[in-house]
Structure formats: C-alpha cells, structure tokens
Amino acid sequence: MDIYVGNLPFSVTEDDLREMFEAHGSVQSAKLITDRETGRSRGFGFITMENDEADAAIKALNKSDCDGRVLKVNQSEPRKQSNSTRRPR
C-alpha cells in the first residue's frame, strides 16, 4: 500500500521518514518530495508498506506530532491526470 504523509517539517529527511514508519513494520520504499528548482523539501512524501503494516502505521501516525507539526497520514490516492498545457523544460 502507498501511504501519503503530509505536513512534514522541512527538516525531515528520507531516512527520518523511513525510520518513523519502520517502527510499525517493514518499509519497502520512502520518498520525500522536493522542489525541482531548489531541492528543498515540499513538506510531504510517500511510503510503501504491506497492507496490514500500512494500516497500523496510518492509525498510529495520523494526527501525531512531528517537531511541532501535526502529520496527515492516509492511504495515497492515484495521481489525477492533468489537462495542463505546460511545456517541458
């Protein structure tokens, strides 16, 4: 299951994110989303875990405190297709 993790402090690293979720089971992948131009964290990321462990992690970590910020943790929804006319760089 893919898990969305939002409202992360900008100081959190991918390793921090992985460690946070490993307390609840085996993490298959951890990805912190960064700004394309600055490389700075955008304050959210994604975790992949087995379904049972993912459910436990979501229940344990949703609305929990991380360095003074209340995390939003839930099952990730598929990305919506954009009708954007943005040109590639």
ABEGO torsion letter per residue (X at the ends): XBBBBBGBBAABBAAAAAAAAAAAEBBABBBBBBBAAAGBBAGBBBBBBBAAAAAAAAAAABGBBBGGBBBBBBBBBBBBBBABABBBX
